[in-house]
Amino acid sequence: MFNPGAGARPARFRRQRVLIVGCGDVGLRVARGLAGRVRLYALTSTPARVPALRAAGITPLVGDLDAPASLQRLAGLAHRVLMLAPPPSEGLRDWRRDPRSRALATALARRSAPQALVYASTTGVYGDCGGEWVTETRPPAPQTPRAWRRLDAERVWRWWGRYTGARVSVLRIPGIYAHDREGGPADRLRRGMPVLRPEDDVYTNHVHADDLARACDRALWLAPPQRVFHVCDDSALKMGDYFDLAADVLGLPRPPRIARAGAEQQLPLMVLSFMNESRRLCNERLRRELRLRLRYPTVREGLQAAVSAAADPRADRASP
């Protein structure tokens, strides 16, 4: 992790307060990397999570992004904010807008704004790119309600940054995986879920959860204002090839291949939505501007780490 505490630093940078909004798996990984260097806060809408957050060295704040009145205590609280919470998936009057980002932006602007805010978005904002290589300058073209809401949130935060003077950056994130994360490739392989045959397949992109956490950390301190970053590894695999590789490394059967024409009857809608979009992401900005050296530069290294962790539990949960 980037160390904001290294070397002599002006007083204004000592014991900075960092607020994590949406402190799930990735947020906890970020917190582990920042532990001891900053004062950590996390917003949670679930009071039952308070003991676990305290055990992780985080000061929990109970509030709900869907209840704006509960967010008033956040005003002026943190020097830096990491927004990891997703938009709501249902119950929206306008399916293209993210009311949660608007509620948080309003709360944070009531007093002195944070110095920096990082918003975790999705690479789905690009829509289908026909397998082309994509840089951060490509115009978004969302094709799903989920992606439209993420793009709306990006615009909210970038406008908010210009209005308040806060240094806002956007991380566009593809598929997240890790051996200790739910919903990984092993789960899908064990269920025997099929993938598309090669002639119908799409390019997909990935990042290990620990590398994503390290990118979030660095963006909080190093990202220029109004900058967008792809947080992805160097892999350029089609989805079926990714699951074949995962099966081989993890010692599981390869998934069956099916034609796109029959996929609607065999796959969940969420999985199908990913199979309708194909793109390859460039990550040069991540390396050059955030100076991040990926711990798992391809999915092969990340999957092999899963095998090593299974063989030696003491290697599990290495510091990100």
Backbone hydrogen bonds in HBPLUS format (Angstrom, degrees):
<---DONOR---> <-ACCEPTOR-->    atom                        ^
c    i                          cat <-CA-CA->   ^        H-A-AA   ^      H-
h    n   atom  resd res      DA  || num        DHA   H-A  angle D-A-AA Bond
n    s   type  num  typ     dist DA aas  dist angle  dist       angle   num
A0006-ALA N   A0003-ASN O   3.26 MM   3  5.57 171.6  2.27 113.1 115.3     1
A0013-PHE N   A0010-PRO O   3.02 MM   3  5.73 162.7  2.05 121.1 126.6     2
A0014-ARG N   A0011-ALA O   3.08 MM   3  5.35 167.4  2.10 113.6 117.6     3
A0039-ARG N   A0016-GLN O   2.81 MM  23  6.11 163.9  1.84 155.2 160.7     4
A0079-HIS N   A0017-ARG O   2.81 MM  62  5.27 141.6  1.96 132.1 143.7     5
A0080-ARG N   A0017-ARG O   3.16 MM  63  6.52 157.0  2.22 159.3 162.3     6
A0018-VAL N   A0039-ARG O   2.89 MM  21  6.19 162.1  1.92 161.6 167.1     7
A0041-TYR N   A0018-VAL O   2.84 MM  23  6.10 150.8  1.93 164.6 164.7     8
A0019-LEU N   A0080-ARG O   2.90 MM  61  6.35 161.0  1.94 158.3 162.9     9
A0082-LEU N   A0019-LEU O   2.84 MM  63  6.24 162.8  1.87 164.9 169.5    10
A0020-ILE N   A0041-TYR O   2.86 MM  21  6.19 158.9  1.91 140.5 145.9    11
A0043-LEU N   A0020-ILE O   3.05 MM  23  6.48 153.5  2.12 152.0 159.0    12
A0021-VAL N   A0082-LEU O   2.87 MM  61  6.13 173.8  1.88 167.7 168.2    13
A0084-LEU N   A0021-VAL O   2.70 MM  63  5.68 155.6  1.76 161.1 169.6    14
A0085-ALA N   A0021-VAL O   3.06 MM  64  5.90 118.2  2.46 133.5 133.4    15
A0024-GLY N   A0022-GLY O   3.01 MM   2  5.85 134.0  2.23 104.8  91.6    16
A0028-LEU N   A0024-GLY O   2.92 MM   4  6.06 156.4  1.98 152.8 158.4    17
A0029-ARG N   A0025-ASP O   3.15 MM   4  6.44 148.4  2.25 143.1 151.7    18
A0029-ARG N   A0026-VAL O   3.08 MM   3  5.05 118.2  2.48  94.7 110.2    19
A0030-VAL N   A0026-VAL O   2.94 MM   4  6.29 156.0  2.00 154.3 160.9    20
A0031-ALA N   A0027-GLY O   2.89 MM   4  6.15 157.5  1.94 146.0 152.7    21
A0032-ARG N   A0028-LEU O   2.97 MM   4  6.22 151.4  2.06 144.3 150.9    22
A0033-GLY N   A0029-ARG O   3.25 MM   4  6.55 151.8  2.34 142.8 149.5    23
A0033-GLY N   A0030-VAL O   3.06 MM   3  5.22 118.9  2.45  98.1 113.1    24
A0034-LEU N   A0030-VAL O   3.04 MM   4  6.36 139.4  2.21 146.4 158.3    25
A0034-LEU N   A0031-ALA O   3.15 MM   3  5.06 125.9  2.46  93.0 107.0    26
A0035-ALA N   A0031-ALA O   2.90 MM   4  5.85 123.1  2.23 146.2 159.7    27
A0037-ARG N   A0034-LEU O   2.97 MM   3  5.57 161.7  2.01 142.4 145.7    28
A0059-THR N   A0040-LEU O   2.91 MM  19  6.10 175.1  1.92 139.7 141.4    29
A0042-ALA N   A0059-THR O   3.08 MM  17  6.32 147.4  2.19 146.6 145.5    30
A0061-LEU N   A0042-ALA O   2.82 MM  19  5.95 149.0  1.92 165.6 162.3    31
A0044-THR N   A0061-LEU O   2.90 MM  17  6.12 160.6  1.94 154.5 157.2    32
A0063-GLY N   A0044-THR O   2.89 MM  19  5.83 157.2  1.94 135.4 143.0    33
A0049-ARG N   A0046-THR O   2.92 MM   3  5.66 163.4  1.95 125.7 130.9    34
A0050-VAL N   A0047-PRO O   3.10 MM   3  5.49 162.7  2.13 113.5 118.9    35
A0053-LEU N   A0049-ARG O   3.05 MM   4  6.30 160.4  2.09 161.7 167.8    36
A0054-ARG N   A0050-VAL O   2.99 MM   4  6.20 161.8  2.02 156.5 161.6    37
A0055-ALA N   A0051-PRO O   2.92 MM   4  6.13 154.5  1.98 146.6 153.9    38
A0056-ALA N   A0052-ALA O   3.15 MM   4  6.37 131.3  2.39 135.5 147.4    39
A0056-ALA N   A0053-LEU O   3.08 MM   3  5.06 132.4  2.31  94.8 108.0    40
A0058-ILE N   A0053-LEU O   2.99 MM   5  5.28 157.2  2.04 150.5 148.1    41
A0057-GLY N   A0054-ARG O   2.94 MM   3  5.16 159.6  1.99 112.6 115.6    42
A0067-ALA N   A0064-ASP O   2.86 MM   3  5.13 162.1  1.89 114.4 119.1    43
A0070-SER N   A0067-ALA O   2.87 MM   3  5.77 159.3  1.91 134.9 140.1    44
A0071-LEU N   A0068-PRO O   3.06 MM   3  5.46 166.5  2.08 117.4 121.0    45
A0074-LEU N   A0071-LEU O   3.01 MM   3  5.70 164.7  2.03 123.4 128.5    46
A0075-ALA N   A0072-GLN O   3.26 MM   3  5.97 166.6  2.28 120.4 123.6    47
A0077-LEU N   A0074-LEU O   3.11 MM   3  5.28 167.3  2.13 128.2 126.8    48
A0115-GLN N   A0079-HIS O   2.62 MM  36  5.32 136.7  1.80 135.2 147.4    49
A0116-ALA N   A0079-HIS O   3.35 MM  37  6.87 152.5  2.43 148.2 155.4    50
A0081-VAL N   A0116-ALA O   3.00 MM  35  6.43 152.0  2.08 143.5 152.3    51
A0118-VAL N   A0081-VAL O   2.89 MM  37  6.35 157.9  1.94 159.9 166.7    52
A0083-MET N   A0118-VAL O   2.83 MM  35  6.05 170.4  1.84 172.5 175.7    53
A0120-ALA N   A0083-MET O   3.03 MM  37  6.17 167.0  2.04 169.4 165.4    54
A0097-ARG N   A0094-ASP O   3.15 MM   3  5.76 172.3  2.15 123.7 126.1    55
A0103-ALA N   A0099-PRO O   2.93 MM   4  6.11 154.5  2.00 146.3 152.8    56
A0104-LEU N   A0100-ARG O   3.02 MM   4  6.25 165.0  2.04 151.7 155.2    57
A0105-ALA N   A0101-SER O   2.85 MM   4  5.94 163.7  1.88 150.8 156.1    58
A0106-THR N   A0102-ARG O   3.04 MM   4  6.15 157.4  2.09 144.6 150.1    59
A0107-ALA N   A0103-ALA O   3.09 MM   4  6.33 158.9  2.14 145.0 150.7    60
A0108-LEU N   A0104-LEU O   2.90 MM   4  6.12 166.4  1.92 160.1 162.9    61
A0109-ALA N   A0105-ALA O   3.16 MM   4  6.19 138.8  2.34 140.1 149.7    62
A0110-ARG N   A0107-ALA O   3.32 MM   3  5.63 166.5  2.34 109.6 113.6    63
A0167-ARG N   A0115-GLN O   2.90 MM  52  6.05 174.1  1.90 135.9 137.7    64
A0117-LEU N   A0167-ARG O   3.00 MM  50  6.22 156.0  2.06 136.4 138.2    65
A0169-SER N   A0117-LEU O   3.00 MM  52  6.52 153.5  2.08 158.5 166.4    66
A0119-TYR N   A0169-SER O   2.94 MM  50  6.36 164.8  1.96 158.7 162.8    67
A0171-LEU N   A0119-TYR O   2.88 MM  52  6.16 168.8  1.89 162.9 165.3    68
A0121-SER N   A0171-LEU O   2.66 MM  50  5.66 160.6  1.70 159.0 165.4    69
A0173-ILE N   A0121-SER O   3.30 MM  52  6.06 159.8  2.34 107.0 111.6    70
A0125-VAL N   A0122-THR O   3.38 MM   3  6.22 171.1  2.39 117.4 118.2    71
A0123-THR N   A0173-ILE O   3.15 MM  50  5.38 152.0  2.23 120.0 118.3    72
A0126-TYR N   A0123-THR O   3.22 MM   3  6.10 174.1  2.22 123.3 125.1    73
A0127-GLY N   A0124-GLY O   3.08 MM   3  5.48 152.6  2.16 111.5 119.1    74
A0141-ALA N   A0125-VAL O   2.78 MM  16  5.98 138.0  1.95 139.3 153.0    75
A0129-CYS N   A0278-SER O   3.09 MM 149  5.65 143.6  2.23 132.9 144.0    76
A0132-GLU N   A0129-CYS O   3.15 MM   3  5.62 166.7  2.17 116.5 120.6    77
A0131-GLY N   A0278-SER O   2.87 MM 147  4.63 168.7  1.88 112.3 109.5    78
A0280-ARG N   A0132-GLU O   2.98 MM 148  5.95 160.5  2.02 148.8 144.9    79
A0134-VAL N   A0280-ARG O   2.68 MM 146  5.93 147.4  1.78 163.3 171.4    80
A0282-CYS N   A0134-VAL O   2.94 MM 148  5.93 160.2  1.98 166.7 160.1    81
A0138-ARG N   A0135-THR O   3.20 MM   3  5.83 170.3  2.21 118.9 121.8    82
A0148-TRP N   A0144-THR O   2.98 MM   4  6.28 157.5  2.03 155.4 162.4    83
A0149-ARG N   A0145-PRO O   3.01 MM   4  6.25 159.0  2.05 153.6 157.9    84
A0150-ARG N   A0146-ARG O   3.14 MM   4  6.43 151.4  2.22 143.1 150.9    85
A0151-LEU N   A0147-ALA O   2.96 MM   4  6.22 158.8  2.01 150.3 155.7    86
A0152-ASP N   A0148-TRP O   2.92 MM   4  6.18 155.8  1.98 148.0 155.1    87
A0153-ALA N   A0149-ARG O   2.96 MM   4  6.21 156.2  2.02 144.8 150.8    88
A0154-GLU N   A0150-ARG O   2.93 MM   4  6.25 156.3  1.99 149.8 156.2    89
A0155-ARG N   A0151-LEU O   3.07 MM   4  6.37 160.2  2.11 150.5 154.7    90
A0156-VAL N   A0152-ASP O   2.93 MM   4  6.25 152.9  2.00 148.9 157.1    91
A0157-TRP N   A0153-ALA O   2.96 MM   4  6.21 167.9  1.97 159.2 160.5    92
A0158-ARG N   A0154-GLU O   2.94 MM   4  6.15 157.3  1.99 151.5 158.3    93
A0159-TRP N   A0155-ARG O   2.97 MM   4  6.01 160.9  2.00 145.8 151.2    94
A0160-TRP N   A0156-VAL O   2.88 MM   4  6.04 159.8  1.92 147.4 154.0    95
A0161-GLY N   A0157-TRP O   2.87 MM   4  6.05 150.0  1.96 142.8 150.1    96
A0162-ARG N   A0158-ARG O   3.16 MM   4  6.45 154.7  2.22 143.0 148.7    97
A0163-TYR N   A0159-TRP O   2.93 MM   4  6.20 151.6  2.01 150.1 159.1    98
A0164-THR N   A0160-TRP O   2.85 MM   4  5.98 161.5  1.89 154.4 158.3    99
A0165-GLY N   A0161-GLY O   2.82 MM   4  5.35 141.7  1.97 138.5 147.5   100
A0226-GLN N   A0168-VAL O   2.62 MM  58  5.40 135.4  1.82 152.5 166.9   101
A0170-VAL N   A0227-ARG O   2.91 MM  57  6.31 162.8  1.94 156.0 161.1   102
A0229-PHE N   A0170-VAL O   2.85 MM  59  6.27 150.5  1.94 159.4 169.3   103
A0172-ARG N   A0229-PHE O   2.74 MM  57  6.00 171.9  1.75 169.4 172.4   104
A0231-VAL N   A0172-ARG O   3.05 MM  59  6.11 168.8  2.07 150.4 152.1   105
A0175-GLY N   A0205-ASN O   3.20 MM  30  6.16 146.3  2.32 138.3 135.8   106
A0207-VAL N   A0175-GLY O   2.91 MM  32  6.30 135.2  2.12 163.4 166.1   107
A0177-TYR N   A0207-VAL O   3.16 MM  30  6.49 152.0  2.24 149.3 154.2   108
A0209-ALA N   A0177-TYR O   2.91 MM  32  5.76 150.8  1.99 154.1 156.4   109
A0181-ARG N   A0178-ALA O   3.20 MM   3  5.18 152.6  2.28 115.4 112.4   110
A0187-ASP N   A0184-GLY O   3.17 MM   3  5.64 126.7  2.47 109.5 121.0   111
A0189-LEU N   A0185-PRO O   2.92 MM   4  6.13 159.3  1.96 153.8 160.1   112
A0190-ARG N   A0186-ALA O   2.94 MM   4  6.09 158.7  1.99 150.5 155.6   113
A0191-ARG N   A0187-ASP O   3.22 MM   4  6.47 138.9  2.40 138.8 149.0   114
A0191-ARG N   A0188-ARG O   3.21 MM   3  5.19 128.6  2.49  92.9 106.2   115
A0193-MET N   A0188-ARG O   3.38 MM   5  5.89 166.2  2.40 161.8 159.5   116
A0192-GLY N   A0189-LEU O   2.99 MM   3  5.08 152.4  2.06 102.1 111.0   117
A0195-VAL N   A0256-PRO O   2.89 MM  61  6.32 157.7  1.94 163.2 169.8   118
A0258-ILE N   A0195-VAL O   2.83 MM  63  6.17 147.5  1.94 152.7 163.3   119
A0197-ARG N   A0258-ILE O   2.80 MM  61  5.35 137.4  1.98 152.5 147.7   120
A0200-ASP N   A0197-ARG O   2.93 MM   3  5.55 151.5  2.01 123.0 131.8   121
A0201-ASP N   A0198-PRO O   3.27 MM   3  5.06 154.6  2.34  99.6 107.1   122
A0239-MET N   A0202-VAL O   2.87 MM  37  6.03 155.6  1.93 173.4 172.3   123
A0204-THR N   A0237-LEU O   3.07 MM  33  6.25 171.1  2.08 164.0 161.3   124
A0233-ASP N   A0206-HIS O   2.87 MM  27  6.10 159.0  1.91 170.0 165.0   125
A0211-ASP N   A0208-HIS O   3.05 MM   3  5.34 118.2  2.45 104.3 119.1   126
A0212-LEU N   A0208-HIS O   2.96 MM   4  6.28 154.6  2.02 155.3 163.6   127
A0213-ALA N   A0209-ALA O   2.97 MM   4  6.20 155.1  2.03 143.8 150.1   128
A0214-ARG N   A0210-ASP O   3.05 MM   4  6.31 154.8  2.11 143.9 150.3   129
A0215-ALA N   A0211-ASP O   2.95 MM   4  6.18 148.1  2.05 143.3 152.1   130
A0216-CYS N   A0212-LEU O   2.93 MM   4  6.25 155.2  1.99 152.5 158.8   131
A0217-ASP N   A0213-ALA O   3.06 MM   4  6.31 161.3  2.09 148.9 153.4   132
A0218-ARG N   A0214-ARG O   3.04 MM   4  6.29 167.1  2.06 148.3 151.2   133
A0219-ALA N   A0215-ALA O   2.89 MM   4  6.03 159.1  1.94 150.0 156.1   134
A0220-LEU N   A0216-CYS O   3.11 MM   4  6.35 149.1  2.21 147.4 154.5   135
A0221-TRP N   A0218-ARG O   3.03 MM   3  5.37 139.1  2.21 105.0 116.2   136
A0222-LEU N   A0218-ARG O   2.68 MM   4  5.63 159.7  1.72 165.6 172.9   137
A0223-ALA N   A0219-ALA O   3.34 MM   4  4.63 153.7  2.41 110.4 116.8   138
A0234-ASP N   A0297-PRO O   2.75 MM  63  5.58 162.4  1.78 156.6 162.2   139
A0241-ASP N   A0238-LYS O   3.05 MM   3  5.30 116.3  2.47 102.3 117.8   140
A0242-TYR N   A0238-LYS O   2.94 MM   4  6.25 148.8  2.03 154.6 164.6   141
A0243-PHE N   A0239-MET O   3.10 MM   4  6.48 160.1  2.15 153.3 157.1   142
A0244-ASP N   A0240-GLY O   2.90 MM   4  6.13 147.5  2.01 143.4 153.4   143
A0245-LEU N   A0241-ASP O   2.91 MM   4  6.06 160.5  1.94 144.8 149.8   144
A0246-ALA N   A0242-TYR O   2.88 MM   4  6.16 160.4  1.92 148.8 154.7   145
A0247-ALA N   A0243-PHE O   2.92 MM   4  6.02 157.0  1.98 141.1 147.1   146
A0248-ASP N   A0244-ASP O   2.99 MM   4  6.25 159.5  2.03 149.8 155.0   147
A0249-VAL N   A0245-LEU O   2.92 MM   4  6.15 166.6  1.94 158.4 161.5   148
A0250-LEU N   A0246-ALA O   2.90 MM   4  5.87 160.6  1.94 149.1 155.1   149
A0251-GLY N   A0247-ALA O   2.90 MM   4  5.68 114.6  2.33 137.2 150.0   150
A0252-LEU N   A0247-ALA O   2.83 MM   5  4.60 160.4  1.87 137.9 142.0   151
A0262-GLY N   A0259-ALA O   3.22 MM   3  5.80 146.4  2.34 112.6 119.8   152
A0263-ALA N   A0260-ARG O   3.09 MM   3  5.07 160.4  2.13 106.5 112.7   153
A0265-GLN N   A0262-GLY O   3.33 MM   3  5.93 145.6  2.46 111.6 119.0   154
A0266-GLN N   A0263-ALA O   2.99 MM   3  5.23 150.9  2.08 108.5 117.6   155
A0267-LEU N   A0263-ALA O   3.05 MM   4  5.88 137.9  2.23 166.8 170.2   156
A0272-LEU N   A0268-PRO O   2.99 MM   4  6.28 160.3  2.03 153.4 159.7   157
A0273-SER N   A0269-LEU O   2.93 MM   4  6.17 147.2  2.04 147.8 156.0   158
A0274-PHE N   A0271-VAL O   3.15 MM   3  5.39 125.7  2.46 101.3 113.9   159
A0275-MET N   A0271-VAL O   3.24 MM   4  6.58 140.5  2.41 141.2 152.4   160
A0275-MET N   A0272-LEU O   2.99 MM   3  4.96 124.2  2.31  94.6 109.9   161
A0276-ASN N   A0273-SER O   3.31 MM   3  5.32 159.1  2.36  99.3 105.3   162
A0277-GLU N   A0274-PHE O   3.45 MM   3  5.71 169.2  2.46 107.7 109.9   163
A0287-ARG N   A0283-ASN O   3.35 MM   4  6.73 154.9  2.41 150.7 156.4   164
A0288-ARG N   A0284-GLU O   2.83 MM   4  5.99 171.3  1.84 161.2 164.1   165
A0289-GLU N   A0285-ARG O   2.80 MM   4  5.35 152.1  1.87 139.4 148.6   166
A0302-GLY N   A0298-THR O   3.41 MM   4  6.79 160.7  2.45 145.4 150.7   167
A0303-LEU N   A0299-VAL O   2.82 MM   4  5.97 159.4  1.86 154.5 159.0   168
A0304-GLN N   A0300-ARG O   2.89 MM   4  6.05 158.3  1.93 150.0 156.4   169
A0305-ALA N   A0301-GLU O   2.99 MM   4  6.16 141.8  2.14 140.1 149.9   170
A0306-ALA N   A0303-LEU O   3.01 MM   3  5.08 126.3  2.31  95.4 109.5   171
A0307-VAL N   A0303-LEU O   3.25 MM   4  6.71 148.5  2.35 144.5 152.1   172
A0308-SER N   A0304-GLN O   3.00 MM   4  6.32 159.6  2.04 148.5 153.8   173
A0309-ALA N   A0305-ALA O   2.87 MM   4  6.07 154.7  1.94 145.3 152.2   174
A0310-ALA N   A0306-ALA O   3.01 MM   4  6.22 150.6  2.10 143.3 150.8   175
A0311-ALA N   A0307-VAL O   3.05 MM   4  6.30 146.2  2.17 144.5 153.7   176
A0312-ASP N   A0308-SER O   2.90 MM   4  6.07 142.5  2.04 145.7 156.1   177
A0315-ALA N   A0312-ASP O   2.87 MM   3  5.71 162.7  1.90 130.1 134.9   178
A0316-ASP N   A0313-PRO O   3.02 MM   3  5.23 160.0  2.06 108.2 114.7   179
